[in-house]
């Protein structure tokens, strides 16, 4: 087991104003509310405005964190942004956040690990701060998936929404928050979930010629339901804890039915699971911080609770972390 010297000290989130309900989707494609809820558990998702992009959502999430916790970000020395839908290839989103908040001197990295990206960002930030290389790191998960969704494809357009979440990670050698981590990749499944830029095939599989997100939902479902419980059990075992010691499971909110199946096979039941899927949809790298914020808002998540966060998705990649919730309750 490794020794962490870092913890989360603040959180902020943002979702766009526009709501796309199941009833709205009924007018766009051949679907209905009952079918969507039965298969995904989703009722609404938030959609970015035409002129609203990942950077804009990220700014508002950071501003929300500053407002909630009165933290200073001008001395942050590293910014990590998990996203698959940045408005520019470069400059990256992290550098735009640096400029927007007039952060004096900070490294800036965007992470391209799709729905696992936010947890990868936590792992990297923990390592950077625990090693002493950095003192204060922003980890952002932000997506505008609506901009790469084909709204004529009834199998995918019902799933995706937009949003952003951010946490601040700082050094604390006496009371660290991170307990154990796990990560891995099954690259042979990469062709089941992708967005094309230049390539025309993946491992011999022809891929679509447009730039929309493409998903083989059945194969991704099968992979997640098999591997997320296995890796979660491994993570708990390596932490020295027991499943009953974990207060909350916070998986990537891909699909509520998928999460229910993962919980049936995994170490933590659905009753101790936080999601953002019902009213946010699948927001990829943003889904875990959004779920944490919803858990805080309704009073379920408490200071010092132990959580197992688990991201999984395109690659096919996965990343998990067990941690204590170390953000003090607001007055």
LINGINOR-V882560 format. One record per pair of residues at least 6 apart in sequence whose C-alpha atoms are under 6 Angstrom apart, sorted by the first residue. I is the first residue (numbers start at 1). GAP is how many residues later the second one is. D is the distance in Angstrom with one decimal. If there is no record, write none. Layout:
[[I & GAP & D] [I & GAP & D]]
This chain:
[[4 & 126 & 5.5] [4 & 174 & 5.8] [5 & 125 & 4.4] [5 & 166 & 5.7] [5 & 167 & 5.2] [5 & 168 & 4.2] [5 & 171 & 5.1] [6 & 120 & 5.7] [6 & 124 & 5.6] [6 & 164 & 5.5] [6 & 165 & 4.3] [6 & 166 & 5.0] [6 & 170 & 4.9] [7 & 162 & 5.5] [7 & 163 & 5.7] [7 & 169 & 5.1] [7 & 170 & 4.4] [8 & 160 & 5.6] [8 & 161 & 4.5] [8 & 318 & 5.8] [9 & 159 & 5.6] [9 & 160 & 6.0] [9 & 318 & 4.8] [10 & 157 & 5.6] [10 & 158 & 5.3] [10 & 317 & 5.7] [11 & 54 & 5.2] [11 & 155 & 5.6] [11 & 156 & 4.4] [12 & 49 & 5.1] [12 & 50 & 5.9] [12 & 52 & 5.0] [12 & 53 & 3.8] [12 & 153 & 5.7] [12 & 154 & 5.3] [13 & 48 & 4.3] [13 & 151 & 5.6] [13 & 152 & 4.2] [14 & 46 & 6.0] [14 & 47 & 4.8] [14 & 149 & 5.9] [14 & 150 & 5.3] [15 & 148 & 4.4] [16 & 30 & 5.6] [16 & 31 & 5.9] [16 & 32 & 5.3] [18 & 28 & 5.6] [18 & 29 & 5.3] [19 & 26 & 5.8] [19 & 27 & 4.7] [20 & 24 & 5.6] [20 & 25 & 5.3] [21 & 22 & 6.0] [21 & 23 & 4.4] [22 & 11 & 5.1] [22 & 21 & 5.6] [26 & 6 & 5.2] [29 & 125 & 5.9] [40 & 215 & 5.0] [40 & 216 & 5.4] [40 & 217 & 5.6] [41 & 215 & 5.1] [41 & 237 & 5.8] [42 & 236 & 4.3] [42 & 239 & 5.9] [43 & 235 & 5.5] [43 & 236 & 5.7] [44 & 235 & 4.5] [44 & 236 & 6.0] [45 & 116 & 4.9] [45 & 234 & 5.5] [45 & 235 & 4.2] [45 & 236 & 4.8] [46 & 115 & 5.3] [46 & 116 & 5.5] [46 & 234 & 5.9] [47 & 114 & 5.8] [47 & 115 & 5.4] [54 & 32 & 5.6] [54 & 88 & 6.0] [54 & 89 & 5.7] [54 & 90 & 5.9] [55 & 38 & 5.7] [57 & 107 & 5.7] [58 & 106 & 5.8] [61 & 104 & 5.6] [74 & 29 & 4.3] [76 & 60 & 4.9] [76 & 61 & 5.7] [77 & 29 & 4.0] [77 & 59 & 5.7] [78 & 28 & 4.7] [78 & 29 & 4.5] [78 & 30 & 6.0] [78 & 59 & 4.9] [79 & 15 & 5.7] [79 & 29 & 4.9] [79 & 58 & 5.8] [79 & 59 & 4.8] [80 & 29 & 5.0] [80 & 30 & 5.8] [80 & 59 & 4.9] [81 & 13 & 5.7] [81 & 29 & 4.6] [81 & 30 & 5.9] [81 & 58 & 5.9] [81 & 59 & 4.6] [81 & 60 & 5.9] [82 & 28 & 5.8] [82 & 29 & 4.6] [82 & 35 & 4.9] [82 & 36 & 5.5] [82 & 58 & 6.0] [82 & 59 & 4.7] [83 & 59 & 5.5] [83 & 60 & 5.7] [84 & 28 & 5.9] [84 & 30 & 5.6] [85 & 58 & 5.7] [85 & 59 & 5.9] [94 & 14 & 4.8] [94 & 15 & 5.8] [95 & 13 & 5.3] [114 & 200 & 5.4] [115 & 169 & 4.3] [115 & 170 & 4.5] [115 & 196 & 5.8] [115 & 197 & 5.4] [115 & 198 & 4.9] [116 & 195 & 3.9] [116 & 196 & 4.5] [116 & 197 & 5.9] [116 & 202 & 5.4] [116 & 203 & 5.8] [117 & 168 & 5.5] [118 & 23 & 5.3] [118 & 167 & 5.3] [119 & 192 & 6.0] [119 & 200 & 5.9] [120 & 199 & 6.0] [121 & 18 & 6.0] [128 & 6 & 5.5] [129 & 6 & 5.4] [129 & 42 & 5.9] [135 & 35 & 5.8] [135 & 36 & 6.0] [136 & 33 & 5.8] [136 & 34 & 4.8] [137 & 31 & 5.9] [137 & 32 & 5.2] [138 & 29 & 5.9] [138 & 30 & 4.8] [139 & 27 & 5.5] [139 & 28 & 5.4] [140 & 25 & 5.7] [140 & 26 & 4.3] [141 & 23 & 5.6] [141 & 24 & 5.3] [141 & 144 & 4.8] [141 & 145 & 4.5] [142 & 21 & 5.8] [142 & 22 & 4.0] [142 & 143 & 5.9] [142 & 144 & 4.9] [143 & 19 & 5.4] [143 & 20 & 5.7] [144 & 18 & 4.6] [145 & 16 & 5.9] [145 & 17 & 5.8] [146 & 15 & 6.0] [148 & 64 & 4.7] [148 & 65 & 5.7] [149 & 63 & 5.5] [149 & 64 & 5.8] [150 & 62 & 6.0] [151 & 6 & 5.1] [159 & 122 & 5.8] [159 & 123 & 5.7] [160 & 121 & 5.4] [160 & 122 & 4.7] [161 & 120 & 5.2] [161 & 121 & 5.7] [161 & 122 & 5.1] [162 & 121 & 5.5] [163 & 123 & 6.0] [164 & 122 & 5.1] [165 & 121 & 5.7] [165 & 124 & 5.1] [177 & 146 & 5.3] [177 & 147 & 4.8] [178 & 145 & 4.3] [179 & 143 & 5.4] [179 & 144 & 5.2] [180 & 59 & 5.4] [180 & 141 & 5.7] [180 & 142 & 5.3] [181 & 139 & 5.6] [181 & 140 & 4.3] [182 & 137 & 5.7] [182 & 138 & 5.1] [183 & 135 & 5.5] [183 & 136 & 4.1] [184 & 133 & 6.0] [184 & 134 & 5.5] [185 & 131 & 5.7] [185 & 132 & 4.4] [186 & 130 & 5.1] [187 & 128 & 5.5] [187 & 129 & 5.4] [189 & 127 & 5.7] [190 & 125 & 4.7] [190 & 126 & 5.3] [191 & 11 & 5.7] [192 & 23 & 5.6] [192 & 24 & 4.9] [193 & 21 & 5.8] [193 & 22 & 4.4] [193 & 121 & 5.5] [194 & 19 & 5.9] [194 & 20 & 5.4] [195 & 16 & 5.8] [195 & 17 & 5.9] [195 & 18 & 4.6] [196 & 15 & 5.1] [200 & 7 & 5.6] [201 & 6 & 5.2] [225 & 37 & 5.0] [229 & 37 & 4.2] [243 & 24 & 5.8] [246 & 60 & 5.2] [246 & 61 & 5.8] [247 & 58 & 5.9] [247 & 59 & 5.2] [247 & 60 & 5.9] [248 & 24 & 5.0] [248 & 25 & 5.4] [248 & 59 & 4.7] [249 & 24 & 4.6] [249 & 58 & 5.7] [249 & 59 & 4.8] [250 & 23 & 5.8] [250 & 24 & 5.1] [250 & 58 & 6.0] [250 & 59 & 4.7] [251 & 58 & 5.6] [251 & 59 & 4.6] [251 & 60 & 5.9] [252 & 35 & 5.8] [252 & 36 & 5.6] [252 & 59 & 4.9] [253 & 22 & 5.7] [253 & 23 & 6.0] [253 & 24 & 5.2] [253 & 29 & 5.7] [253 & 34 & 5.6] [254 & 28 & 4.9] [263 & 6 & 5.0] [263 & 7 & 5.6] [274 & 17 & 5.8] [275 & 16 & 4.7] [276 & 14 & 6.0] [276 & 15 & 4.5] [295 & 6 & 5.1] [303 & 22 & 5.5] [303 & 23 & 6.0] [304 & 20 & 5.3] [304 & 21 & 4.9] [304 & 22 & 5.7] [305 & 19 & 5.5] [305 & 20 & 5.4] [306 & 17 & 5.7] [306 & 18 & 4.4] [307 & 15 & 5.6] [307 & 16 & 5.5] [308 & 13 & 5.8] [308 & 14 & 4.5] [309 & 11 & 5.5] [309 & 12 & 5.3] [310 & 9 & 5.8] [310 & 10 & 4.2] [311 & 7 & 5.5] [311 & 8 & 5.3] [312 & 6 & 4.2]]
